[in-house]
Amino acid sequence: MEITIKNIEKSIKKILGDSDILNSDSVYEHIDGSDNLKLVIFINKMFGENTILYTKLIFKVNNGKTKLINNSFLYLYDINCQYVNVDFSDINDFEKKLKSIFHNNKFGPDLKILSDFIEKPAFLINDWFKKNHINEINVSNVKYEPKAYIIPCKSLFFPFIISANNIDIPFSIKKEHSEYMLSFQINSETINVELNNLKNLIQNIGITIKNKLK
C-alpha cells in the first residue's frame, strides 16, 4: 500500500497533537549514491505523556517528495546518532508503533536522563544542594536555549542558562565520541567536565557550581 508524505504528517500530528512541543521542523536531505531523498522530522522539547528533550524521525522518500519508498522509519533513540529502525505494514500500523515509542518512552538511557532533567531542572539542582547541606546557593531558573533546531546528530549539543544567586551561568552538554562534555561559563572562566555517562549529571552540575560560584 502506497503511503504518502501527507499521510505520515497527518498521522504524526494525530499522535503528538496533545503534546506541548517547543519546536518541530523538517528538512529533505539527499541519500548518498541515490536519486531518492530522506525526510528528517525534528522534535525539540516535547512535554506530553512522557517528556522527550529531542528526537528525529527519518523516512526514505521519492525524489518528487510525495511518498515513502519503503514502509519503515528511523528514530533517534539516544544521543550521538543512535537510531532504531521500525518497520510498519500500513498507516494504521505506523500510528500504533509511533504511539508506542512515545507512550512507552522507548529511548536510550542518556536521552531519558536529559529528558527527566528538562522537566524540573532548578528543582533537581536545588534538591541536590539541600541533600548535601549547601544552603548558600539557590538556583532560581534554568532555561533551555537551543541556538538551532535543525542540526546534524554528530554536532548535537544542549545549551542552557542556569540562574544561581542572581548570576546567569551558560551551560551546555555535548557528546564527543564516547564521552560527554559539560561546559560552564562562571565568572569569566570556562570549566569543562568530562563524563562517561550522564548518571551523575545533577551531582556534577551541583559540584561545579558550588566550587566555582564564590
Stockholm file with secondary structure:
# STOCKHOLM 1.0

chainA/1-214         MEITIKNIEKSIKKILGDSDILNSDSVYEHIDGSDNLKLVIFINKMFGENTILYTKLIFKVNNGKTKLINNSFLYLYDINCQYVNVDFSDINDFEKKLKSIFHNNKFGPDLKILSDFIEKPAFLINDWFKKNHINEINVSNVKYEPKAYIIPCKSLFFPFIISANNIDIPFSIKKEHSEYMLSFQINSETINVELNNLKNLIQNIGITIKNKLK
#=GR chainA/1-214 SS CCCBHHHHHHHHHHHHTTSEEEEEEEEEEECTTSSCEEEEEEEEEEESSSCEEEEEEEEEECTTSSBBSSSEEEEEEETTTEEEEEECSSHHHHHHHHHHHHHTTCCCHHHHHHHHHHHSHHHHHHHHHHHTTCCSCCEEEEEECCSCSSCCGGGCEEEEEEEETTEEEEEEEEEETTEEEEEEEETTEEEEEEESSSTTHHHHHHHHHHHHCC
#=GC SS_cons         CCCBHHHHHHHHHHHHTTSEEEEEEEEEEECTTSSCEEEEEEEEEEESSSCEEEEEEEEEECTTSSBBSSSEEEEEEETTTEEEEEECSSHHHHHHHHHHHHHTTCCCHHHHHHHHHHHSHHHHHHHHHHHTTCCSCCEEEEEECCSCSSCCGGGCEEEEEEEETTEEEEEEEEEETTEEEEEEEETTEEEEEEESSSTTHHHHHHHHHHHHCC
//
